[in-house]
Amino acid sequence: MLSDNEPILENVTADFGGGGTIDKLGRITHDYFPERIFYDPTWGHLLYDRKSRPIAANVFLERNPSLDFCVKRVGSDEALQWLLIGRTPGGKHEPLYNAYPDFSGLLMTNGVVGEKLVDAVREAERGDLGPLGNGDATLGRAIYDKLKIQLDLWRENCSQVPTYIVNGAAGLEMTQDMNWLLSEHPDAFGDWRKVTTVDFQRYMNERYGVTYSGRGAWTHISPAQRMAR
């Protein structure tokens, strides 16, 4: 019966996704999505389906205790602002949440980041490229040519794919639950325009009996249950 095999299959796929490290052995790590792992009887082992799939949702992970929400759905224009600001957990700014593209590194070096970058892009769209190049219009043009490609792709993507801001300041386990709920039950809060921590905690308690500490850790299970494997 399938129910007899589930624990075995779960452990196999968990080990398969564990990256070979002993501390993750037998645990679901989600390095690989379980629904895309399958058994090939011809080869006699597990394979991972690496074919591309449509994106069901964009989730931008923030960690900012000053925000008044834990999850918020945003439109494409607001999504671009979050991308441009690119606030890191430490409070710094990486354009598009990514420090590696050459234009991102240059913008960070020149201090054209955060709200200043949002304003500079707005000026560049009006034809003034100086602010984007920190006073150098030629440099601003070079940056804008590359940045605009990224922004156009993201604008198109976010206009078609539901986009959410998840605030990780609520705590690790609560953040994991937010992502899980978005993935498994995207209609739980309707349009998710702004869900507060209180809203989310109340929903999880009433629906699933889950409770959280002030740091967003589960309190509905005991320390002994946490240690059980």
JOKAUR-V424806 format. One record per helix or strand of 2 or more residues. SS is the DSSP state (2 for helix, 1 for strand). FROM is the first residue (numbers start at 0). LEN is the number of residues. If there is no record, write none. Layout:
ss=SS from=FROM len=LEN
ss=SS from=FROM len=LEN
This chain:
ss=2 from=1 len=15
ss=2 from=21 len=3
ss=2 from=33 len=3
ss=1 from=36 len=4
ss=1 from=44 len=4
ss=1 from=56 len=6
ss=1 from=70 len=4
ss=2 from=75 len=10
ss=2 from=94 len=3
ss=2 from=101 len=8
ss=2 from=114 len=11
ss=2 from=130 len=3
ss=2 from=136 len=24
ss=1 from=161 len=6
ss=2 from=167 len=3
ss=2 from=171 len=13
ss=2 from=196 len=12
ss=2 from=222 len=5
